[in-house]
Amino acid sequence: MDANEILDYCLAKKAVTENFPFDNETLVMKVDTKMFLLMSLERQPLSINVKTDPEWSAELREQYPQITGAYHMNKTHWNSVSLDGLKRELILKLIDHSYELVFKSLTKKIQSEINNS
């Protein structure tokens, strides 16, 4: 997958926005106001940071050398994923999982507004 595919996939989800709050190369995807994916547009191979359930994070890190604790983030909840060599299905599953975790952390009112938009 390339950066444009990831961007398009994320933007197709409800209430997702993109911005560059840190620098000109780190694209941040948010649901409402909360981050669920970061992607360095300059780094090769392409990598993303996604939020992941801590138990699943441990399994993923054991199974895939491309998945590690995310630099500058809470490594219990965030993984850095080098996309090189990973199946598209796994990458999409990680993105969906991150989005869902963050969406569930929003208030019930905001969730309802997003679901009804």
N, C-alpha and C positions, 0 to 999 in steps of 0.2 A: 504494500500500500504506500501511496505517496501522500504528501502533506495536503494536497488538494482534495484527495478522496476522504481523508480524515476530517478536514474542514467541512466538506459537503455533508458527510454523515452526521456530524455533530449539529450542524445548523438545521438539519431536517427535524431535530427533536424540538419539543415544545419549550418555549421561553429561553432558548439558548442565544447568547450573544458572544461576540468575539472582541477582544481588545488586546492592547500591548501595555499593561500597567507597569512593567518592570524595565523593559528596554525595547529596542526595535526588532529583536529577533525572537523573543519568547512570546508566542501566541497563547493567550489564555482564553479558554472556553468556560462560560459560566451558565448556570441555570439560575434564573433570577439574578441574585447578586453573589452567588457562591461558586467558586471554582470547582470544576470537575475534571478538567484536562489542561495540561500545559504542554506545549510542543515547541522545541527549539527549531526554528526554520533554517538555521545555519549548520547545525550538527549533522554529520554523516557518519555512520548510517543514521537515518531518522530515528528519533526516540520521542516518547511521550511520557508524561507523568500522569498517573491515574490514581484515584482513591480506590482502595480495595479493603474488603473485610479482613481484619487481622489474621484470622485462621486460614483463609484462602491465600493471603499473602505468603504465609510461611510455606504452604504447599507449592505455590507457584515458584518461589525462590529456590526451592529444592529441585524442582523439576526442570526449570529453564534457566540457563546461565544468562540469558538476555534480560531477566527480570531481577532487579535489585532494589534495595531501599532507596527512595528518591532523595537526591542531594538537596540540601536546604529545606527539607520538608520533614514532617513527622513520619519517620520510617515505619512506625507501627501501622499507619493508615494509608501511606502513599508509596507507590512503586514507580520506579523508572523502568521503562520498557523499551529496549532497543528492538526495533521492528525487524531487523535483519534476520531472516531465517524462521520467523514465526508465521504460522498459518493465519490467513485473513480472518477466519472464523474466530480464532482466539483473540485477535486484536479487537474485533467488533464486540465480542463478549466482554472484554475488559472495559471498553468504552461504555457499553450499556450498563455494566455493573456500577461503574463510577457515577454515571448520571443518576441511576436509581438511588444509590446511597445518598447522594447530595440532595436529590429531590425529596427523599423521605425526611431529611433533616430540616426542611423548610416548614414554616408554620402551616397548620391545617388550612388556614384562611388563604395563604398564598398558593398552596397546592390546589385548592379548589378553584381559585381564580385561573390558574394555569390550565387545569383540566377542562375548564368551561370556556376557554378562549378559542 
